[in-house]
Amino acid sequence: MNAVRHNLFEDAQALLVAPLFFAFAVLLFREAGLLTGGTVGIAFLLHYLSGWPIGALLFTINLPFYLLALRSMGRDFTLKTFLSVSLLALYTELLPSLVQLHNLDRLFAAIMGGFLAGISLLMLIRHKASLGGLGILVIHWQNTRGWRAGKLQMAADCLILGAALFIRDPLSVGLSIVGALALNLVIAVNHKAGRYMGT
């Protein structure tokens, strides 16, 4: 059976909605004093250290990776990823003025944030896009050096969450790990090669 490609409308809705889901995950993590892995995790670390806006940090950190994406994954992937990251940065700054969270349980924030982030990434994967940064780098290394992207991403996430121990308390880091596990569970269960034909 031949795969049916997504049309422009389908790609557009994914690129609009997926970053919104991830931005809501970022809101949950931030309100609970948590963080996550990947480039977003680096932005969280810098935010907690400097107080700079997470959205601006996300946009800036991702800039060097677009050239690599263009060379390794092509123009369409790079454009979709740039749009996704830009919208994530925008949504991340807008959501706190639209949603006020009170009495937020930190464990719930970790798990729900992880689920939302995982769903967001799954949507982007299926529409041949990403949220840039380390994801681009590990895919590039997998394609050029044969290193396993999943293991590289896990190692990077461990380093980021480990570094968080220097600026966050152990409980916050532990809950952040729970969130990262929830995220990866969504990806592992739902992203199976050959199952999804709408690529």
Secondary structure, DSSP 4 states (H G I P E B T S, - for coil): -PPPPP-HHHHHHHHHHHHHHHHHHHHHHHHTT---SHHHHHHHHHHHHH---HHHHHHHHHTTHHHHHHHHH-HHHHHHHHHHHHHHHHHHHHHHHH----S--HHHHHHHHHHHHHHHHHHHHHTT----THHHHHHHHHHHH---HHHHHHHHHHHHHHHGGGTS-HHHHHHHHHHHHHHHHHHHHH--TTT----
